[in-house]
């Protein structure tokens, strides 16, 4: 293992994590890899760092057991030559994390469906090995060169530090209500975090940031009932996310088999692509020979909506539906929800 350290080449930085930086690396056995570099935290005395370093090395050996198509493979974890860092050497996921896609706006529902299915398989693999993830969020979902989504950054956060870590890293928005009460995580709290992650991917960062922050509401219970939704998110998606966010961990949808069953029932749903300039909203999808476009735009203090079908080649433009006149925002969104639901 020491020989691997001396030959491991550390390259450009790919990103920052709460506990360390991630760099591109070249490993003599595995070729291009991602290397997470752990160092002593600011203010951490040498004794505590040495204890944590030993724990990291021991946990790294354990993480190698989690071999699955939808879990980022940990190749090995080793001390640096200078002994001031620990290198976690992992499979390289060329497309990076979903964080930037989430920040850009809502992902198409078909993409979220594929991602959710992949991650559910990966989460099941971890739980079957009696391992927890504890940190499911868009930034820890990674895609390889073939577009396969994998769970990354798992296993190195423990219940001893979860609340402090979550508070500092922003993951506190993904903590289930029972974690605030007991300080302990479980496979059921992983599924809560999955529900929060799916909600975020379906709506994008701007929508999420404009909504009430979970960190202030989850402990009071009933958070799932306070969620606001974009009109095109179907009742099936809403039921799934709410089931994952059930306050009662024992009533929560919290097995990968049941989640996969729910996702299978949505596999044929129509996929709408959503865009917004921050004021007006637009949805579109293609059929074999038509482009269907839905718009929601302000008209003074009220709103108008329209659904128009355009020919891709030959044909005429057709108006499928319209508000007919300017209406208030609640009425407009209710009508659009009904339209999207009728399309299922």
C-alpha positions in Angstrom: 0.0 0.0 0.0 3.0 2.3 0.7 4.2 1.8 -2.9 0.8 3.1 -4.1 1.2 6.3 -2.1 4.6 7.1 -3.6 3.4 6.5 -7.1 0.0 8.3 -6.7 0.1 11.5 -8.6 -2.1 14.3 -7.4 -3.4 16.7 -10.1 -5.8 19.6 -10.5 -8.4 20.4 -7.9 -11.9 19.2 -8.9 -13.8 20.7 -5.9 -14.1 21.3 -2.2 -15.8 19.2 0.5 -16.4 20.1 4.1 -13.6 17.9 5.3 -11.3 18.1 2.4 -10.5 18.9 -1.2 -11.1 16.6 -4.2 -8.3 16.4 -6.8 -7.8 14.6 -10.1 -5.2 11.8 -9.6 -3.3 9.2 -11.5 -3.0 5.8 -9.7 -0.5 3.2 -10.9 -3.2 0.5 -10.7 -6.5 2.2 -11.5 -5.4 5.0 -13.8 -7.3 8.3 -13.6 -9.0 8.6 -10.2 -10.5 11.1 -7.9 -8.5 11.7 -4.7 -10.1 13.3 -1.6 -7.5 14.8 0.6 -8.2 15.0 4.4 -6.1 17.2 6.6 -6.3 18.4 10.2 -9.2 20.8 10.6 -8.4 24.4 11.6 -7.7 24.4 15.4 -7.6 20.6 15.6 -4.7 19.7 17.9 -2.3 17.0 16.8 -3.6 14.3 19.2 -7.2 14.6 17.9 -6.0 14.7 14.3 -4.0 11.5 14.8 -7.0 9.8 16.3 -9.2 11.0 13.5 -6.6 10.0 10.9 -6.5 6.5 12.3 -10.3 6.3 12.2 -10.3 7.5 8.6 -7.8 4.9 7.5 -9.8 2.1 9.3 -13.1 3.3 7.8 -11.5 3.5 4.3 -10.8 -0.2 4.5 -14.5 -0.8 5.3 -15.7 1.4 2.4 -13.9 -0.8 -0.1 -16.6 -3.4 0.6 -19.3 -1.3 -1.0 -18.9 -2.5 -4.6 -21.9 -1.6 -6.7 -22.6 0.0 -10.1 -24.4 2.9 -8.4 -21.9 3.5 -5.6 -18.6 5.3 -6.2 -16.0 2.7 -5.8 -13.4 3.4 -3.1 -10.1 1.8 -4.3 -8.0 2.5 -1.2 -7.3 5.1 1.5 -3.7 5.7 2.5 -1.6 8.2 4.4 0.4 10.8 2.5 4.2 10.5 2.3 4.5 13.5 4.5 2.0 12.0 7.0 0.1 15.3 7.2 -2.9 14.1 5.1 -5.0 11.1 4.3 -5.8 10.3 0.6 -9.1 8.6 -0.2 -8.6 7.2 -3.8 -11.9 6.7 -5.6 -13.4 5.9 -9.0 -13.4 9.0 -11.2 -16.9 10.1 -12.3 -16.1 12.2 -15.4 -19.4 14.2 -15.4 -19.0 15.3 -11.8 -21.8 16.0 -9.3 -25.3 17.1 -9.9 -24.8 20.3 -8.0 -24.2 22.5 -11.0 -27.3 21.0 -12.8 -29.4 21.6 -9.7 -28.1 25.2 -9.5 -29.0 25.8 -13.1 -32.7 25.0 -12.6 -35.2 22.2 -12.4 -34.1 19.0 -14.1 -36.5 17.3 -16.5 -38.7 14.8 -14.7 -37.4 12.0 -16.9 -33.8 12.8 -15.8 -34.9 12.9 -12.1 -36.6 9.5 -12.6 -33.4 7.9 -13.9 -31.3 9.5 -11.2 -33.7 8.4 -8.5 -33.7 4.8 -9.8 -29.9 4.7 -9.9 -29.5 6.2 -6.4 -32.1 3.9 -4.9 -30.2 0.9 -6.2 -27.0 2.3 -4.7 -28.6 3.1 -1.4 -30.1 -0.4 -1.2 -26.6 -1.8 -1.7 -25.2 0.3 1.2 -28.0 -0.6 3.5 -27.8 -4.3 2.6 -24.2 -4.1 3.9 -25.4 -2.4 7.1 -23.7 0.9 6.0 -25.4 4.3 6.1 -24.7 7.3 3.7 -25.7 10.2 6.0 -25.0 12.9 3.4 -27.4 12.5 0.4 -27.6 15.7 -1.5 -27.1 16.9 -5.1 -23.4 17.5 -4.6 -22.9 13.9 -3.5 -24.6 12.4 -6.5 -22.0 11.8 -9.2 -22.2 10.8 -12.9 -19.7 8.7 -14.8 -18.9 9.1 -18.5 -21.9 7.0 -19.5 -24.4 9.0 -17.5 -24.8 6.4 -14.7 -25.5 8.1 -11.3 -23.6 7.0 -8.3 -23.6 7.7 -4.6 -20.4 9.4 -3.5 -19.0 10.8 -0.2 -20.5 8.1 2.0 -19.4 6.5 5.2 -17.0 9.1 6.7 -19.5 11.1 8.8 -20.5 9.5 12.0 -23.4 10.1 14.5 -20.8 11.6 16.8 -20.4 14.6 14.6 -23.4 14.6 12.3 -25.3 17.6 13.8 -22.2 19.8 13.8 -21.2 18.7 10.3 -24.7 19.2 9.0 -24.9 22.6 10.4 -21.6 23.7 8.9 -22.1 22.0 5.5 -25.7 23.0 4.8 -26.8 19.3 5.0 -28.9 20.3 8.1 -31.8 20.9 5.6 -31.7 17.2 4.9 -31.9 15.9 8.5 -35.0 13.9 9.4 -36.9 15.2 12.4 -35.9 12.2 14.6 -32.2 13.1 14.1 -32.7 16.5 15.8 -34.3 14.6 18.7 -31.9 11.7 19.1 -28.8 12.8 17.3 -28.8 9.4 15.6 -29.1 8.5 11.9 -30.5 5.4 10.3 -31.4 3.9 7.0 -34.8 5.7 7.4 -33.1 9.1 7.8 -31.2 8.3 4.6 -34.5 8.0 2.8 -35.7 11.3 4.2 -32.6 12.9 2.7 -33.4 11.2 -0.6 -36.8 12.8 -0.5 -35.3 16.2 0.1 -32.8 15.6 -2.7 -35.5 14.6 -5.2 -37.6 17.7 -4.3 -34.6 19.9 -4.9 -33.7 18.3 -8.3 -37.3 18.6 -9.5 -37.4 22.4 -8.6 -33.9 23.7 -8.9 -32.0 26.0 -6.5 -33.8 29.3 -7.1 -37.2 27.7 -6.2 -35.7 25.9 -3.2 -34.0 29.1 -1.9 -37.2 31.0 -2.3 -39.1 28.5 -0.2 -39.1 28.3 3.6 -35.9 26.7 4.8 -36.4 23.1 6.1 -33.9 23.8 9.0 -36.5 26.0 10.6 -39.6 23.8 10.0 -38.6 20.1 10.1 -38.4 20.0 13.9 -41.9 21.3 14.2 -43.2 18.4 12.1 -45.5 18.5 9.1 -42.8 19.8 6.8 -44.0 17.7 3.8 -47.4 19.4 4.0 -45.8 22.8 3.6 -44.0 22.0 0.3 -44.8 24.2 -2.7 -44.7 22.6 -6.1 -44.2 23.7 -9.7 -47.4 23.0 -11.6 -46.0 20.3 -13.9 -44.8 18.0 -11.0 -47.4 15.2 -11.1 -49.4 13.9 -8.2 -47.4 10.7 -8.4 -44.1 12.6 -7.8 -45.8 14.5 -4.9 -47.0 11.4 -3.2 -43.5 9.8 -3.5 -41.7 12.8 -2.1 -44.2 13.2 0.8 -44.0 9.5 1.6 -40.2 9.8 1.9 -40.7 12.9 4.1 -43.1 11.3 6.5 -42.4 12.6 10.0 -42.8 9.1 11.5 -39.7 7.1 10.6 -41.7 3.9 10.9 -44.5 5.1 8.5 -41.9 6.6 6.1 -41.3 5.0 2.7 -37.9 3.7 3.7 -37.0 0.6 1.7 -35.3 0.7 -1.7 -37.7 -1.9 -3.0 -40.8 0.1 -2.2 -39.3 3.3 -3.6 -38.3 1.4 -6.8 -41.9 0.1 -7.1 -43.2 3.7 -6.9 -40.7 4.9 -9.5 -41.7 2.0 -11.8 -45.3 3.3 -11.8 -44.1 6.7 -13.1 -41.8 5.4 -15.8 -44.2 6.3 -18.6 -45.0 9.8 -17.4 -44.7 12.6 -19.9 -41.6 14.7 -19.5 -41.8 18.5 -19.5 -38.8 20.7 -19.8 -39.2 23.9 -17.6 -37.5 27.2 -18.1 -37.9 30.6 -16.4 -36.4 34.0 -16.6 -37.4 34.6 -12.9 -40.8 36.1 -13.9 -42.4 34.2 -16.8 -42.4 30.4 -17.0 -42.3 28.1 -20.0 -42.7 24.4 -20.4 -42.3 22.3 -23.5 -42.2 18.8 -24.8 -41.9 17.2 -28.3 -44.2 14.6 -29.8 -43.5 12.9 -33.0 -44.4 15.9 -35.2 -45.4 18.6 -32.8 -43.9 20.9 -30.2 -46.2 21.5 -27.2 -45.5 24.8 -25.4 -47.0 26.0 -22.2 -46.5 29.6 -21.0 -47.3 31.5 -17.8 -46.8 35.3 -18.0 -47.7 38.3 -15.9 -50.3 40.7 -17.2 -50.3 43.7 -14.9 -50.9 42.4 -11.4 -52.5 39.2 -12.8 -51.4 36.3 -15.0 -52.2 34.7 -18.3 -51.4 31.2 -19.5 -51.7 29.4 -22.8 -51.0 25.9 -24.3 -50.0 26.0 -27.9 -49.1 23.2 -30.3 -46.6 24.0 -33.1 -45.9 21.8 -36.1 -42.3 20.6 -36.3 -42.4 20.4 -40.1 -45.7 20.9 -41.9 -49.0 21.9 -40.3 -50.7 24.7 -38.5 -50.3 26.2 -35.0 -53.2 25.2 -32.7 -54.2 26.7 -29.3 -55.0 23.8 -26.9 -56.0 25.9 -23.9 -55.8 29.3 -22.4 -56.8 31.3 -19.4 -58.8 33.5 -21.8 -58.3 36.5 -19.6 -55.9 37.6 -16.9 -56.4 35.7 -13.6 -54.8 35.7 -10.2 -51.6 33.5 -9.7 -53.4 30.9 -7.6 -56.1 30.4 -10.2 -53.6 30.2 -13.1 -51.4 27.6 -11.3 -54.4 25.5 -10.4 -55.5 25.4 -14.0 -52.0 24.5 -15.2 -51.8 21.7 -12.6 -55.1 20.3 -13.9 -53.7 20.5 -17.5 -50.5 18.7 -16.7 -52.3 16.1 -14.7 -54.7 15.4 -17.5 -51.7 14.7 -19.7 -50.5 11.8 -17.6 
